[in-house]
Amino acid sequence: MNILRSSAAALMAAATLISLPAVAVEYGLPEKNSRLIGDNMEYVVPADSTQPLEAIAAQYQIGLTNMLEANPGVDPYLPKPGSTLIIPHQLILPDAPREGIVINVAEMRLYYYPKGKNIVEVLPIGIGQLGTDTPENWVTSIQRKKANPTWTPTAKVHAEYAAKGEPLPAVVPAGPENPMGLFALYIGNLYAIHGTNASFGIGLRVSHGCVRLRNDDIEYLFNQVPVGTRVQFVNQPVKASAEPDGGRYLEVHQPLSRTHEELSSTIAAPLPMSTAVTRFIAHADTDSLVVKQALEQRTGVPVRLNPQTTASTQM
């Protein structure tokens, strides 16, 4: 597998992350002609560990699907003690303006570009289930914010819960049992970026269309993001970057399923390929075998498509 390994500096950063409360992972912004950020890390599962993969993912500010993509074959309930996991903290920025909030539903990550700062903060998210999908191509804004939000389920949601023998009140009151969590950023009449009352679901398709964050993360975002902030939704399972040092990178995620048949199929769904990405991978300075592996394996980890030159190796 073509996986980039962590540096000593990245491993030191990992130790820092473990000791701090969960907040956004902060990256310095690269030059305008660069989109590659961060470094991957390695995590060795302790010999006496009983942690599920979700707990490790939360510790490193990663969504569950991102961890599963980067570590194919890992047991999500009990990763094998002594095994080494890739923590996918190297990313290619989405092809979108570096402004406000950018949500890439395909990779289930939220990118926040604070105004006046040369950084981007990245948070894992949960998105809508099949049939109650999160928007994929939409530009909007943070219209209002509310601490301790209530939840008014739609008629469809009422019917869904009633069918499970769990009838809902007309309005679910604020509090720790509310599926909206304790903080909400409203981005339209039907959608919000909010917390959760569950200990799982980040990096999964679990909501009724809204964007869901872990509770510490939504509290952090709630305190940082002003009303009026631009919000853009994109659906980019394949991201590419030609770097200033000559490196050409591809980051491939599993695309979102469109049907229940696709959701349950063991056959890989076809990847939507933009004209720009198609041209990118057809470039002369590209190893076609590496491209093929990246498109097939879909690890969600940036893969270099061309060999490093002697000059770039010495930098």
N, C-alpha and C positions, 0 to 999 in steps of 0.2 A: 504493500500500500504506500502511496506517495504522500506521506505526512511530514509536515515540517516540525522539527524537534525544537524544544524550548532551549533558551539560553540560560546561563547562570543568573542573569538579572531577572529573567521571568520567574525563575524558581523562588528567588528572594521576594518578588512581588506576591507570589502565591502564599508565602508564609504570612505576609502582611494582611492579605485578604482574609485569611482564616481568623485572625485576631480582631477584625473590625466588624461592626454591624453591617448588615447587607445594605449597600448603597450602590448607585450606578458605577459601572466601570468607566473611568475617565481616560480618554486618549488625547494626546496632542494632535491637532490637525496637521496632515501632511501638506506639501505644496499643492497648488491648484491642479498641476498635471500629474498628481499622484493620488491614489485612493486606497493604498494598502496601509493598514494600521495594526499595531500590537504585535505580540508574540504568543505562540502557543506555550502551554505548560504541560508538565507531566505530573501525575498524581499516583502514588503507589498506595493501593488499598491496604490499610493496616492488617496485620495478621489476625487481630481479634475483632475486626470490624463487623458490625451487624447493620450498618447504614444502608438503606436502599439508595439507588442511583439518584433519586430526586433530592435526597438530603445533601449529597455531594454536589449536585448541580446548584442547589441553592447557596451552598457555601462559597461557590465561585461565581455567582451571578450569571448562571447559564440556565437556559430552558432545557427540559427533559429531552425533547426531540433533538436539540443540538448535541447533547451528550451521546444519544443513541446513534446519530449519524456519524459522529467522529470516532465512535468505538463500536463498530459492528460486531454483533455476537455477544455483547456484554449482557449479563443478567440484570434487568432493571430492578429486580426485587432484592438481590443480594450479590453485588459484584464480587468476584472471586478474590479472597484475601491474597495479598502478594502480587496481584496483577497490576499492570501499569495502564492508567487511563490518560487519554489526551484531553486536556482542558482547552477547548477551542476559543482562544482569546485573540487570535489573529483573524482579521476581517478585511473585506473589501467594502468600502463605503457604497451604499446604494447609489445608482445613477439618478440623482435628484439634487435640487439646490441644497446647499449647506445652510439651511435656515430653519429655525423653529424646530418642530418635531417631524421626523420622517419615520413612518411605520412600514416596514417590509413584511407583509403578511406571510410571504413564502418562507422566510427564515424565522419568523416569530420573534423579531427584535424591534425595539424602539430606539431611535437615534435622536438625541436632543442636542441641538447646537445653541448654547446660551449666547444671547446677543452680546457683542462686544468682547467675547472671549475666543481665543484660538484653540478651542477644545470641542470634543464631542463626547457625550455621555451615553452609554449604551445599557439598555435594560431588556431582560427577557420578558416576553408577554405570552398570554393565552389568547386565542382568538375564537371566532364563531364556529360552531359545529356545522357539518354539512347540512344545508337547508336553512341555516340561520347565519349565513356567512358574513364575516366582517368585510366592509368595503375594500376593494382592491385598486381602485383608480379614482381618487377623490382628493380635492384640495379644499380644506375648510379651516377652521380656527377654534381656539379655546374660547367658548362663548360665555361660560361662567364656571365657577368652582364652588363646591359645597363640601364642608366637613359634615360627617354623620348624615349621609344622604338616606332618604327612604327609597323604596323600590316599588314602582307601579307596574306589575306584570301585564303584558298584553293578553288579549283573549286567547291567542294561540298558546301562550305559556301557561295560562290557567288550565286549559284543556290538557296540556301535556302532563302537568303535575297531578291533575285530578285522575288521569288514566293510571297513574302510579299509586293512587291512594294517598296522595299528599296534597290535599286542597290548600290553596293559598288565600290569604286575606286580600281584599281589594288593594290595600297598600301595606307592604311589609315595612314595619317601623325600623328606624335607625338602630344600630347596635351591632355587636359582634356576630350575630346570627344572620345578618342581612347579607345576601350574596353580592351586594355592591361594595361591601367592606366599609371602611370608615372615612374614605375620601373619594371624591369623584371630580373629574374634569369633563364638563359637558361639551360635546363637539357637534351637536345637532339635536333635532327632536327625538331621534331614535337611538343615538349612540353616545357612549361615554367611555373615557379611560378611567378605570376605577380599581378598587381593591378586591378582596375576596374573603369569604368565610371558610374557605377550604385550605388544606395544607398541601394540595397538589393541583395540577392543572396548568402550571406555567410551562410554556413550550408545547402545549397541546391544544387541540380544537375542542373547547369545552364550554364556551359561553353561548349566549343567544345573539351574538353579533358584536357585542362590545369588546373592548380591549381590556384584558384583565392583568393586573400586576400583583406581585407579592406585597404584603401589607407594608413592610418597611420601605419598599420601592415607591409605592404610590404616595406614601406620606412625604418622602423626599421630593418626588416630582411635584406634588401639590404645593410644597413650600418654595419651589424654585421657578415654576413656570407661570408667567403672568397671563391674565386674561387678554385675549387678542392675539396670542401667539399662533403663527401659521402652523397648520398640521397637514401633512401630505401622506396619503396611503399609496403604496406601490406594491406590485406583485412581481418580484424579481428572483426566481429560484436560481438563475444563473447570473453571476456578477463577474465582470472582467476588469483588469487594469493593466495598462502598459506603464511601467514605472520608469522614472528618470534614469536608473542605472541600466536600463535595457531589459529588465526582467518583465516577463509577460505572465500574468497570473489569472487563474480561473477558480472561482468558488461556486460549487454546485450543490444545491439542496434538492430534496425530493419536492416535486411540485404538489400543490394542493389537489386533492382528489375532487373530481366533479360529480361523481355518481357513487352510490353505495357499492356498486360492482367494483369500481376502481379502488374504493376504500378497503375492500376485503380481498382484492386480488394479490397474488404473489408475483405477478408480472409488473415490472417497473412501468409506471405511467410515462407517456412521452413528455419530453421537456419542451416547453415553449421557448423558442429561440428567436430573439429579435434579430433584425437585419444587422445591427451593429455587432452583436455577439457572433453571428455567423461569419461576418467579415473578419472579426478578431481572431477566431480560431483557424481561419483559412490563411492567416499570414504566413509568409515564407519562413520566418524564423520561429517555427513552432514544431515540436515533436508530435506527430500525429498519433503515435502510440500512447503518449502521456495524455493527450486530449481525450482519446477513446476511454482510457482508464478513469479519468476524472468524470466524464459524462456517465459512465456506467456505475462507478462506486458511490458517487454523490455523498461524500463525507462531510460537506459543509465547511471544509477546511481549504483555504487558498492553496492551490497547487501551481508551482512554477512550470510553465510549458516549454521553456527554452533553456538550454544549459547556461550556466554562469560563465562569463568570459574571465580570462585571467585578470583583467583590469578590475572587474567588479569584485572578484574574490579577494583582491589585495586591499580593497577599500576599508 
